[in-house]
Amino acid sequence: MAKFTEKLSSKDIEFIENQKMFFVSTAPKNGKINISPKGLDDTFKIIDENTILWLNYFGSGNETAAHLLEDNRMTIMFCAFEGDANILRLYCEATCIQEKDENWEEYISHFSVKRASRQVFEVKIKSINNSCGMGVPLYDFNSQREELTNFYDNSTKEDHLAYMRKKNQISFDGKDTKLFN
């Protein structure tokens, strides 16, 4: 049976800290609803029982940033792929902090790996839902993929910026992400 709360409990925090992957969903007022799997190490920080910082690396799209400019709602979902069944959904409001912003250093300082950072999202939890998750299959975690971190490590900051200028300024729906302007 689904249970709603307003703050992360110590059990919720422990569950989140033990997961290797999570999903982020956002939507613009009109356009595609986006859901993205995330999970690189040291990209998700619990600040307090209602605040999370999530470091987003650059990649093929930048939907989350574009969507939040129109509608600041975000849902983050964790599923237990090992151990006891559980699904944890965080219903949130989020703000996008980018390198061009004056408070960037304050936010990025929470993370040890910064090489390919594009944004930090400050996420304020409004509601939390725990549900059974008995329909989620069991998987054994093998390892983090290395392709992305190898790409980041073998390219320069200038290469990263060039890629983001080419791929991350406009969303798949043609919406501005405000990454550089």
C-alpha positions as CSV (number, residue, x, y, z in Angstrom):
1,M,0.0,0.0,0.0
2,A,1.4,3.4,-0.9
3,K,2.3,5.7,1.9
4,F,2.8,9.5,1.6
5,T,5.0,11.6,3.9
6,E,6.5,15.1,3.7
7,K,10.1,14.6,4.8
8,L,12.8,12.0,4.2
9,S,13.0,9.6,7.1
10,S,16.3,7.9,8.1
11,K,15.0,4.8,6.4
12,D,14.4,6.7,3.2
13,I,17.9,8.2,3.3
14,E,19.5,4.9,3.9
15,F,17.5,3.4,1.0
16,I,18.5,6.3,-1.4
17,E,22.2,6.0,-0.4
18,N,22.2,2.3,-1.2
19,Q,20.8,2.7,-4.7
20,K,23.0,2.7,-7.8
21,M,20.5,4.3,-10.1
22,F,17.5,6.7,-10.0
23,F,15.1,8.2,-12.6
24,V,14.3,11.9,-13.1
25,S,11.1,13.0,-14.8
26,T,10.1,16.5,-15.9
27,A,7.7,18.0,-18.4
28,P,7.2,21.3,-20.1
29,K,3.8,22.9,-20.4
30,N,3.6,21.5,-23.9
31,G,5.9,18.9,-25.4
32,K,7.4,15.6,-24.5
33,I,7.5,14.3,-20.9
34,N,11.1,13.3,-20.2
35,I,12.4,10.5,-17.9
36,S,16.1,9.9,-17.6
37,P,18.0,7.2,-15.8
38,K,20.8,8.6,-13.7
39,G,23.4,7.0,-11.4
40,L,27.0,8.1,-11.7
41,D,28.8,8.1,-8.4
42,D,28.9,11.3,-6.3
43,T,26.1,13.1,-8.2
44,F,23.3,13.0,-5.6
45,K,23.6,14.7,-2.2
46,I,21.0,14.8,0.5
47,I,21.4,18.2,2.3
48,D,18.5,17.8,4.7
49,E,15.2,16.0,5.0
50,N,13.6,18.2,2.3
51,T,16.6,19.3,0.2
52,I,18.7,17.5,-2.4
53,L,21.4,18.6,-4.7
54,W,21.8,16.6,-7.9
55,L,24.9,17.2,-10.2
56,N,24.0,16.7,-13.8
57,Y,26.8,16.0,-16.3
58,F,26.4,17.1,-19.9
59,G,25.2,14.5,-22.4
60,S,23.1,14.2,-25.6
61,G,20.2,16.3,-24.4
62,N,19.3,18.9,-21.8
63,E,15.6,18.4,-21.3
64,T,15.5,18.9,-17.6
65,A,16.9,22.4,-17.7
66,A,14.5,23.4,-20.5
67,H,11.5,22.0,-18.8
68,L,12.2,23.6,-15.4
69,L,12.1,27.0,-17.1
70,E,8.4,26.4,-17.8
71,D,7.4,24.2,-14.9
72,N,9.6,23.6,-11.9
73,R,8.1,20.3,-11.0
74,M,10.3,17.2,-10.9
75,T,9.8,13.6,-9.8
76,I,12.7,11.5,-8.8
77,M,12.2,7.7,-8.4
78,F,14.4,5.1,-6.8
79,C,13.6,1.3,-7.2
80,A,15.1,-1.5,-5.2
81,F,16.7,-3.9,-7.7
82,E,18.3,-5.8,-4.9
83,G,17.0,-6.8,-1.4
84,D,13.6,-5.9,-0.1
85,A,11.0,-4.6,-2.6
86,N,10.5,-0.8,-2.5
87,I,9.8,2.2,-4.8
88,L,10.5,5.6,-3.5
89,R,9.2,8.7,-5.4
90,L,10.1,12.2,-4.5
91,Y,7.7,14.9,-5.8
92,C,9.7,18.1,-5.9
93,E,10.2,21.6,-7.1
94,A,13.6,22.2,-8.6
95,T,15.9,25.1,-9.5
96,C,18.7,24.9,-12.1
97,I,22.1,26.3,-11.1
98,Q,24.6,26.7,-14.0
99,E,28.3,27.6,-14.1
100,K,27.4,31.1,-15.3
101,D,25.4,31.7,-12.1
102,E,27.0,33.7,-9.3
103,N,26.1,31.0,-6.7
104,W,27.7,28.1,-8.8
105,E,30.7,27.7,-6.6
106,E,28.5,27.3,-3.5
107,Y,26.6,24.5,-5.1
108,I,29.4,22.7,-7.0
109,S,31.5,22.6,-3.9
110,H,29.3,19.8,-2.5
111,F,30.7,17.3,-5.1
112,S,34.1,15.8,-5.5
113,V,34.0,15.1,-9.2
114,K,33.3,18.2,-11.3
115,R,35.0,17.5,-14.6
116,A,31.9,17.3,-16.8
117,S,29.3,19.2,-14.8
118,R,26.6,21.1,-16.6
119,Q,24.2,22.0,-13.8
120,V,23.4,21.4,-10.2
121,F,19.8,21.1,-9.5
122,E,18.6,22.3,-6.1
123,V,15.6,20.0,-5.4
124,K,13.0,20.8,-2.7
125,I,10.9,17.8,-1.7
126,K,7.2,18.5,-1.4
127,S,5.9,15.0,-1.0
128,I,7.3,11.5,-0.7
129,N,5.7,8.2,-1.7
130,N,6.8,4.8,-0.7
131,S,5.2,1.8,-2.4
132,C,5.7,-1.9,-2.4
133,G,7.8,-2.4,-5.6
134,M,7.0,-6.1,-5.8
135,G,6.7,-5.9,-9.6
136,V,10.2,-4.5,-10.0
137,P,12.6,-7.3,-11.1
138,L,15.8,-8.2,-9.2
139,Y,19.1,-7.3,-10.8
140,D,22.7,-7.7,-9.6
141,F,24.8,-4.5,-9.9
142,N,27.9,-5.2,-11.8
143,S,29.7,-1.8,-12.1
144,Q,29.3,1.8,-13.3
145,R,29.8,2.2,-17.0
146,E,33.1,3.7,-17.9
147,E,32.4,5.1,-21.4
148,L,31.1,8.5,-20.3
149,T,33.7,9.1,-17.6
150,N,36.5,8.0,-20.1
151,F,35.1,10.5,-22.6
152,Y,35.1,13.3,-20.1
153,D,38.6,12.4,-18.8
154,N,40.0,12.3,-22.4
155,S,38.7,15.6,-23.5
156,T,39.3,19.2,-22.4
157,K,37.0,21.8,-20.8
158,E,37.0,23.5,-24.2
159,D,35.8,20.3,-25.8
160,H,33.1,20.0,-23.2
161,L,31.9,23.5,-23.9
162,A,31.9,23.0,-27.6
163,Y,29.8,19.9,-27.2
164,M,27.3,21.6,-25.0
165,R,27.1,24.6,-27.4
166,K,26.2,22.1,-30.2
167,K,23.9,19.7,-28.3
168,N,22.6,21.2,-25.1
169,Q,21.3,24.7,-25.8
170,I,17.9,23.6,-27.3
171,S,15.7,20.8,-26.0
172,F,14.3,18.0,-28.2
173,D,11.1,20.1,-28.4
174,G,13.0,23.2,-29.6
175,K,12.9,24.9,-26.2
176,D,15.8,27.1,-25.0
177,T,17.8,25.7,-22.0
178,K,19.4,29.0,-21.1
179,L,22.7,27.2,-20.8
180,F,24.9,30.0,-22.2
181,N,22.5,33.0,-22.3
